[in-house]
């Protein structure tokens, strides 16, 4: 049985790590390199870095820090932000990232997914889906890094997830925007709905506030990993303690000794 992954998420803006609530009102958390090393040493299975200002501002993320992180940590990490081409992705992977993630650019031009998979393989290509419950239904949102530039698309998350899979992406991160940063737990029903319609791994994002939320998302859905930010940034949950509790609940996880 594959182990379940614990994945700290670091939102990057103007070169520093920040965190918001429901993708808004971001506060400063700290230095990218220091936090990456802290989480790696604590036993995180993977890290995700989102440059939240890159896509709304139509820019590629700054890649200066990627090589430094690759030198400092020994776990896989994924980088996202303004990737619109194979060339953009290659620059990031060449600096040492293990995966790249696309979101808004893939919505604007879905063929980008095919191109990235052809060039780098499915294992390198992650697609983020920002899903928001609006007027009684879930819709995929675009350019969510900026409140002024966020766009609600006409796509429903299940249909888009199916297309993403058909184009060869290796993994999906499902960001439940209504749950982001509020620490009330993952949206188990929505995660099950999306995951049950596809066969590639799904990573849960949005809502972790306590250890029980991680236990619940692994017990009551078939997702492959859980992404979280606030609970780690604010030292509400220590990763070694989280891993031990998962183990006690018969959830397969990598224990760092």
ChimeraX attribute file (.defattr): number of C-alpha atoms within 10 A of each C-alpha:
attribute: neighborCount
match mode: 1-to-1
recipient: residues
	/A:1	6
	/A:2	9
	/A:3	13
	/A:4	20
	/A:5	20
	/A:6	23
	/A:7	25
	/A:8	25
	/A:9	25
	/A:10	28
	/A:11	26
	/A:12	25
	/A:13	19
	/A:14	12
	/A:15	16
	/A:16	15
	/A:17	24
	/A:18	23
	/A:19	23
	/A:20	16
	/A:21	18
	/A:22	18
	/A:23	19
	/A:24	14
	/A:25	10
	/A:26	14
	/A:27	11
	/A:28	13
	/A:29	17
	/A:30	16
	/A:31	13
	/A:32	21
	/A:33	17
	/A:34	11
	/A:35	18
	/A:36	25
	/A:37	18
	/A:38	13
	/A:39	22
	/A:40	20
	/A:41	16
	/A:42	15
	/A:43	20
	/A:44	23
	/A:45	23
	/A:46	22
	/A:47	21
	/A:48	23
	/A:49	22
	/A:50	21
	/A:51	25
	/A:52	24
	/A:53	21
	/A:54	22
	/A:55	25
	/A:56	19
	/A:57	13
	/A:58	14
	/A:59	14
	/A:60	18
	/A:61	23
	/A:62	16
	/A:63	15
	/A:64	11
	/A:65	12
	/A:66	21
	/A:67	15
	/A:68	14
	/A:69	20
	/A:70	19
	/A:71	11
	/A:72	14
	/A:73	18
	/A:74	13
	/A:75	17
	/A:76	16
	/A:77	22
	/A:78	22
	/A:79	24
	/A:80	26
	/A:81	28
	/A:82	26
	/A:83	27
	/A:84	22
	/A:85	15
	/A:86	16
	/A:87	11
	/A:88	15
	/A:89	25
	/A:90	16
	/A:91	13
	/A:92	24
	/A:93	20
	/A:94	11
	/A:95	17
	/A:96	17
	/A:97	23
	/A:98	18
	/A:99	21
	/A:100	25
	/A:101	25
	/A:102	27
	/A:103	26
	/A:104	26
	/A:105	21
	/A:106	21
	/A:107	21
	/A:108	11
	/A:109	10
	/A:110	16
	/A:111	14
	/A:112	19
	/A:113	29
	/A:114	18
	/A:115	15
	/A:116	25
	/A:117	20
	/A:118	13
	/A:119	12
	/A:120	16
	/A:121	14
	/A:122	19
	/A:123	14
	/A:124	20
	/A:125	23
	/A:126	27
	/A:127	25
	/A:128	21
	/A:129	27
	/A:130	24
	/A:131	24
	/A:132	20
	/A:133	14
	/A:134	11
	/A:135	7
	/A:136	6
	/A:137	10
	/A:138	18
	/A:139	21
	/A:140	25
	/A:141	22
	/A:142	23
	/A:143	24
	/A:144	22
	/A:145	22
	/A:146	17
	/A:147	12
	/A:148	9
	/A:149	13
	/A:150	14
	/A:151	14
	/A:152	16
	/A:153	12
	/A:154	10
	/A:155	15
	/A:156	16
	/A:157	22
	/A:158	22
	/A:159	13
	/A:160	17
	/A:161	26
	/A:162	16
	/A:163	15
	/A:164	26
	/A:165	19
	/A:166	13
	/A:167	19
	/A:168	20
	/A:169	25
	/A:170	20
	/A:171	23
	/A:172	25
	/A:173	22
	/A:174	24
	/A:175	23
	/A:176	23
	/A:177	23
	/A:178	19
	/A:179	21
	/A:180	24
	/A:181	23
	/A:182	17
	/A:183	17
	/A:184	14
	/A:185	21
	/A:186	27
	/A:187	20
	/A:188	17
	/A:189	12
	/A:190	19
	/A:191	23
	/A:192	16
	/A:193	13
	/A:194	21
	/A:195	24
	/A:196	15
	/A:197	12
	/A:198	18
	/A:199	12
	/A:200	19
	/A:201	18
	/A:202	26
	/A:203	22
	/A:204	29
	/A:205	28
	/A:206	28
	/A:207	28
	/A:208	28
	/A:209	21
	/A:210	15
	/A:211	19
	/A:212	14
	/A:213	19
	/A:214	24
	/A:215	20
	/A:216	14
	/A:217	23
	/A:218	22
	/A:219	14
	/A:220	12
	/A:221	17
	/A:222	17
	/A:223	23
	/A:224	19
	/A:225	21
	/A:226	25
	/A:227	24
	/A:228	25
	/A:229	23
	/A:230	25
	/A:231	19
	/A:232	19
	/A:233	20
	/A:234	10
	/A:235	9
	/A:236	12
	/A:237	16
	/A:238	16
	/A:239	25
	/A:240	17
	/A:241	13
	/A:242	20
	/A:243	25
	/A:244	16
	/A:245	17
	/A:246	23
	/A:247	15
	/A:248	11
	/A:249	12
	/A:250	11
	/A:251	18
	/A:252	16
	/A:253	19
	/A:254	19
	/A:255	17
	/A:256	13
	/A:257	6
